[in-house]
């Protein structure tokens, strides 16, 4: 028997990259608790760690772009669990625009989810892009307060003129009155896309995520290591899948600026104008990344697929959904504190109302980091042949309004407010079907989002 109580024949020798990161630290603990021998490495990138972070004693400082270092580590490894990555960490200062307040949550329209998992809701609401895809949910979106400031002011004739001023929102469309004493605010409010990060960090992602993965795969081929568990992201899909009653399945592009200005945030069929409802994505859906970070995760998958096909090796690509939860004990992680859920907690803890883009009706799936670690452990222990992508999600999607409401209520903070702001490149709804992972890995998340989000809010470190 091994030290962890596992039969020696079942004990794996695992090379874990990104072992000191937000998700990696939890996976490291899970692998060791299961009795596996872990060779843990991390490059300690500034984008993911505080500047004063020191490596845990059982993690070595190694950059996966160094082939000589990998050549020394890979002999005798059974499976590589590759979590190392540069991730988006935008600053999130509170924008100065006064919010549009809602007295009660939105009215939701039931939608078919197609996965048989309990009730789900959709709405003619909309979504601010999350600031974390996997290691906190990064999608590469930028800070709305850093956008070029423009305001559209409707003249009495109904025509709009554009005026530049120090305000991050566009005001168009019908007005909504705020609480007593507040002036009317325009119902449609958009943020110019100029403030988004765009491709400015593309080289960073390409260097660490894509070139790093290519170097790792080459070293694995040289050493004869034939199994890879790859941390991918739901961001590879871009926009979600939709359906119209008359038009059938649909994968839309960008929404129309005129619709967004009028507060019409849901996708419509291009020819008929029919409102489309979201459906869960399967792993065979097209990959249409919307950000440089997402594009780098697609490239990682493509390199891994080419490697698996060319060498007869095996890859399990785990498309993590929006991850929340505290980092492992003793780990200081910037990525754990940068996601959308972390921002909601920070705002609620400070006694402020969480702020939502569009109307807060964006659908997302939030999965606890401990469930992410359990799924990753299952993928390491269960060898699947060929290239197998799997959605790792809770299976219980929520609107961003619901997420913020759960957390603010748990802390006794003010209820969320919607700003009406939008980015034209943002994703409306993004929910994927986790059934393949349930069958392939025998994995079922244990932490329901409603409970996990409330606990996370209350037990802030």
N, C-alpha and C positions, 0 to 999 in steps of 0.2 A: 504494500500500500504506500502511496505517496504521503507527503506531510499533510496534504490537504484532505486526506481520507479517500482519494480517488484511486482506483486500481492503476498500477503503473502503466499497463497497456493502453489505458484511456487518457493518460496524461499527455497533454500536448505542449510542445515548445513553441511559444508564440512570440513573434517580433511585433511589438505594439508601437506604432509611430504616433506622435502627438499625445504621449502618455501623461504629460503634465497639464493638458488643456482641460477645458470645461467638461466635455464629454469623455475625453480620454482618461481623466482621473477616475471617473466612475467605472469605466470599462476596466481599467487597471485593477481596481479593487475587486470587481466581479470575477475577473479571470483568476486572480490569486485565491479568492475565497473558494473557487471551484476546484482548486488544486493544480492548476496549470503552471508551468514554468514560464515566466514572462521576461523577455528581454525588452526593457522599456526605454524609449528614446524620445527626445523632444528638442527642437531647435530654439525654444523660448523666444518666439517672435514677439516683437513689440506690439504688433496689432492684436495679439491675443492675451498678453500678460502685462501686469503692472511692471513699471521699470525696476522696482525693487524686489521683484520676484526671484526667489532662489529655487533651484531644482530640488525636488525630494531626493533623499539619499539613494533611493532605488531606481532613479531615472538618470540616464546618461545624456549629456549634451551632444547631439548629433544632428546635422543637417542632412536630410535625405538626398540632397543634390550632390553629396560627396560620395562618389562611387567606391572609393577606397575604404571609407568607413563602413559602408554597407557590405563590401566583400568580406570584411572581418567579422561581421555579425551574423550573416545569413547561413553559413554552414550549420547543419543540424536543426534548422528551423522547420517546423511542420506546416505552419500557416502564418501569413503576414496579415495583421489587422491594421489597415492603413487609415488613420484618422488625422494625420498631420495636414494642415491647410492654412492658408491665409484667408481670413474671413472679413466681411464688411463690418466696420464698427463706426457708423456715422455718429457725429455729435447730435444731440437732440435738445437744444435749448428751446424753451417754451416760446412759441411765436407770440408777437404782441397783439395780434388781432383779437377782438372780443368775440367769444363764442356765441353760437346759436344754441340756446338751451332747449331741452325737451323735457316736458313735465313727466313723461312716462315712456317706457321702452316702446320700440316700434311694433307695429302690427305685422306679423310674419305670415307669409303665404306658404302652406305646406308644399313640399316638392318631393318628387320621387328620388330616392337615393340609389336604388338599385342594388344595395348590398344587404338588405334585410335586417339591418341593425337599428332597431328602435326608431323613434321619431326623429325627423330632421326638419329643419326649417330653412326656407329661402325667403327672399323678400325683394321688393323693388327698392332696395337700399344699396349701400355701396361700401367699398373697401379701401382703406388706406393700406398701402403695402406694408407688410411687417418688416421690422428691422432685423429679423433673424430667421434663417432658414434651417440651418442645422446646429452649428455651434452657438446658437442663440437666435438663428434664423435670418441670416443676412440675405437681402436681395439687392443690395447695392444702391438702394434709394438714398437720396441725400437729405440734407437739412432744409426744411421749408423756409426757415428764417434767412437762409443764405441765398435764396432765389432773387433774381431781378425783381424789383418792386414795381408793379403796375396796378392800376385800378381802373376798371371800366365803370363809368358813371352813366347811367341811363338818363338821357334828356327827356323832357316832357313829351317830345315827339315820338319816343320809343327808340330813337336811334342811340347808339352808344358811342362815346368818344373815349379814347384811351389817354389817361393822365398818369404821369410818373410821380410816385411819391414813396415815402418810406413806410410801406405797408405790404405785407406778404400775400395779400389776398386780392382776387378779382371780385368785384361786386356786380352781379348781373341778375336779372330775373326778378320774381316777386319777392317782397320783403317779408321777413318773419320778425315779430316783436319779441324782444327778450324780456327778462324779468322787469318788475316795476322799476322805473327810474332809468332803464337803459333805452337807448335809441334803437330805432328799427335798423336791422341789418339785412343785407341782401341774402336771399335764400341760396343762391348759387355763389360759391366762392372758390376760386381756383388758384393754385400755386403754379407759377411759370415753371416749365421744365428746365430752365437754365440753372436752377439750383441743385439739380441732381448730380450725383457723382459721375454718371455717364461712364466713359472709358478711361477716366483719369487714373484708375487703379488697375486697369486691365493688365498692365505689364507685371505688377506685383502678383496678381492671381496666376498669370501664365507662368511666371518664374517658379513660384512655390508649389502651386497645385498641379500644373500640367507638366512642366519640365521635371519637377521633382518626382512626379508619378512615373514619368518615362524612365528616369534614371533608376528608380526603384525596381520597375518591371525588368529592365535590362539586367540588373544585378540578380534578381530572382531567377531569371532564365539561366544566367551563368552559373548560379549555385544549385540549380535543379530544384528550386522550391516551386511547387505546383499549385498552391492554394492561396487565394487572396480574398479577404473580406474588406470591401471598400466602403468608406463612409461617403455616400453621395447625399443628394438633397432633393426635396420636393421642388426646389426652385428650377430644376431642369425642365419642368413642364411649361413654365411660363404661365400664361392664362389657363384657366380650367376648361372643362368640357361642359357644353350646354346643349339644350334641346328645345326645339320649338314644336308646338302642337302640329303645325302644318309643315314645317321645314325639316324636322328630324334632327339628328345629331349635328352639332356645329362646334367648330373651334375658331372663335372670333379673333380678330386683331385688335387694334386700338379702338377705343370708344370715340365717338364724335365730340369735338370740342363744344359744339352748340348744345348737344344733349347735356353735357356736364355743366355747362353754364346755367342751364335751366333746372339743374338738380335732378336730372334723369340719369341715374348712375348705372342702371342695369343694361346689359347688352341687348341689342335689338337685331333682328334679322335684317341684313342690308337692303333687300329688295322690298319686303313687305312691311317692315317696321314692327313686326311681331316681337313682343317681349320674350326673351329666352330664359329658361330656368336652368340652374346648374345641376350637374350630375357628377357622381364620383368618377375619378379617373382611374383606369386600370394601368398596369405597367406597360402595356403595349401602345399607349397613347403617344402621339408625336411629341418630340422634345423640341420646345420652342423658347429658349431662354430669353429673358427680358433684361438681363443685366450682365455686366462683365463677370461678376462672380458666378452667376448661374452658367454662363458659357464655359467657364473654367471647369465646372463640375461635369458638364456634358462631355468636355474634352477628356477628363479623367476616365469617364465611363467608356468612351470610344477607344482610348489607349488600352484599357483593361480588356475590352472585347477583342481587339486585334491580337493582344498577347495570348488570351485564352484560346482563340481560334488557331493561331499559328503554332502554339506549343502543345495543344491538347490539355491545357491547364484549366482550373476552375476559378470562377469569380462569383461571389455573392455581393451585389451592389445594393447597399441599404439606403434607400431614399428617405432619410429622416425628415419628418414634418417639423412643425414649429416647436422647438424644445424650450422647456422652462424648468425651474427648480434651482436650488442652490448648488454651487460647486462642492466637490468632495471636501471633507474635513482637511484643513491645512492648505488648501489650494486657493490662491488669489487669481481670479480670472476676469479680465476686462470683458470678454465675450459673454460671460454669465450675467453681467450687469448692464449690457447694452441692448438687449432685445426689447421688443414691444411690451411683453408681459412685465419685464423688470422695470420699464418706465412707468407702467400703470401702478406698480407697487410703490415706486418712489414718490409718485404724485399723491397717491392715497395716504401713504405714511406721513407725508408732509401736510396733510389736511387739505390738499387741493383736489379739485375735480379732475379725473382723467380726461384727456382731450382726444377726440376721435376725428379723423378725416372723413370726408364725404358725409354719410349719415350714420355711420357705425354699423351698417348691415352686412359688412364683408364677412363671408364665411371662411373660416380656417379650422384646421385641426391641430390642437395643442396636445403634446405628449410629454409626460414627465421624464426628466433625464434618467431616473432610475429604471423606467421602462425601456428607454433607449439602450441603457447598458445591458439589460436582460436580453433584449433582442440581439444585440451584438454578440453577447456570449453564446446564445443559441446558434448564431450563424457560424461562429468559430467551431463549435462542437459538432455541427451537423454539416458534413461535406455534401454539397449539391453539385452535380455535374454541369459543366459548361458555364455559360454566362447567364446568371439569374438575377434580374433586378427585382427588388421587393419594396413596397411601400410600408414604412414603419410609422404607424399613426395610432391614435386612440380609437378611431372608428366612431367618435362622438363629436362631430363638428359643432362649433358655436359661432355666433356672430361676435364681432369685436365689441359691440355694445354689451352683449351678455358677459364676455370675459371681464371687461372693465367693471361692470355692475357687480359681479360676484366678488371681485377683489375690494372694491370700495365699500360694499356692504359688510364684508368681513372685518374691515377696519373702522367702520363707523364714519367713513369719509363722505364728502359730498358725492352725489350721483354723477355719472359721466355727462359730459357735454359734447355735442357735435359741432364742429367748426364750419362745415360746409366746404372746407378747402379740399382740393384734389390735385393730383398730378396726372397728366394725361396718359402717362406710361404705366400707371399703377394697375395692378391686377385686381379684378372685382371679386371673384370667388375662386378659391383653390382648395379643393377637397379631393383626396384620393382614396381608393378602395383598399383596405388592408387584408382582404381575404386570402390573397396568395401567400402572404407571410404567415398567416394563421395555419395554413395547410403545410407549407414547406418547412417551417421552423417549429411548428407547434407552439407558436407565440401568441399570447393574449395579454394585452396590457392590464395591469392590476389597479392602476390609479385612475379613477374616473376624473375627467378634467374639472368638473364642478367642485369636487372635494379637494383635488390637488391644488387648484388655483387658490381656493380659500385658505388652505393650510400654508401655502407658499406666501401669501400676503401677510398672514398673521405672524409667522415665524421668521421674519426677516432677520438676517444676520447683521 
